[in-house]
Each structure stands twice: as structure tokens, then as C-alpha cells.
């Protein structure tokens, strides 16, 4: 609970009490944004013609 309150005080949105390097969360968030921005509503070619076994 202490970590959560301190995170709120510093403006952190995500609180991971055992994580030493807080920039790790920023890198994960940036990777998620990249994944979301590079995806489209159409199926990727690898899913368009499934292999039937």
C-alpha cells in the first residue's frame, strides 16, 4: 500500500513495487503503443489462408 500511495504522489499510473528500474514500465508501454499503431483491421497474410491438417 505504501508503494501505491507514493506512486500516486509522483504521478505514476502503473505501480510495480518490486521493480527497481521504473523505465522498464515505460519501455513496455512504448512497445504496446507500437504494436497497436502498426496493426490494421485486416488479417495478416499468415492468417488469411490457414493450413488444414
ABEGO torsion letter per residue (X at the ends): XAAAAAAAAAGBABBBAABABAAAAAAAAAAAAAAAAABBABBBAAAABBBBX
